[in-house]
Amino acid sequence: MYQYQTLICQLTELEVANASLYDGSTGVAEAVLMTRRITHRDEVLISEAVHPEYRAVLHTYVQNLGMQVHAIPVDDTGRTPLPRVREGLSRQTACVVVQSPNFFGVVEDLTGFADAIHHEDVLLVQAIAEPVSLGLLKPPGTWGVDIAVGEGQAFGNALSYGGPYLGFFATRDQYVRQMPGRLAGETVDTDGRRGYVLTLSTREQHIRREKATSNICTNEGLCALAATIHLCALGKAGLRQLAILNVQRATYAQQQLAAIPGCRLAFSGPTFNEFVLETPKPAHDILTQLIAQRLIPGLDLGRFYPERSHQLLICVTEMNTREDIDRLCTALASAVQA
């Protein structure tokens, strides 16, 4: 647990991390609740490019706490514009929540975000649904982020019918007393030998429920162990190489798919391993045709954003070969022209 926490701190460049949460979605909810405890405010600004299911979980947890959640639209680049964030701030705003790479696959430029909102005593939360991106992109701490949460499933945890997932959570040392979950620390015993203990444990399983910082977090110990082994096996250079491979294959897919007549990239912002393709036909129809060919081209964004019914969210990772990508391009071109 201590080594896992250390790795998360190194990845995020934040000072302290806990010993895991359920998943990325409950991590977002926990982060918002933590900012409420710190600021004593009840308003949240959250980018519409944060994973819709993450936002749904957040709404579930805050709807009976008197908290207001306001969505910030993205611009044509697919990014969350800082001017709109500034416009939305009020004296009741506890935090601003962004995701990078965001749900549309676009890498957010968080330059100036921290300075702008810290001036109003508002905290900045960054969600990370694709942790491999941390091998290449600037870590949250360098942006001035106060709390970084995310999904660690991609670190050595294979999906099995929807799980298991692994939530990570990191923050600044000054907020450690408000951090959910538990914290493993290093110490020495009476003989001076190194040992590890639970330094901080504010879960309801350990203290009175009304005093707990969280009633929904857990220790995904086995998944955290797998993530630790995975990261140690890759090393810093290996994680960077893996991230670059993701970018290269996704870029190739972007170029090939955007060249299909009638198709284009929906956003102009830079991406990591996901991107949105706009199609002349409803994405649901294309999805139905390609699934019949045992191909899953992507996610129909109309499922979450009705106005984006002609857009597919496509993900390409190191697991997808060039032959896989070419097959997808051929099948999608046929589906579009049919």
Buried (B, 14 or more C-beta within 10 A) or exposed (E): BBBBBBBBBBBBBBBBBBBBBBBBBBBBBBBBBBBBBBBEBBBBBBBBBBBBBBBEBBBEBBEEEEBBBEBBEBEEBBBBBBEBBBEBBEEBBBBBBBBBBBBBBBBBBBEEBBEBBEEEEBBBBBBBBBBBBBBBBBBBBEBBBBBBBBBBBBBBBEEEEEEBBBBBBBBBEEBBEBBBBBBBBEEEEEEEEEEEEEEBBBBBEEEEEEEBBBEBBBBBEEBBBBBBBBBEEBEEEBBBBBBEBBBEBBBBBBEBBEEBEEBEBBBEBBBBBBBBBBBEBBBBBBBEBBEEEEBEBBBBBBBBBEEBBBBBBBBBBBEBEEEBBEBBBEBBBEBBEE
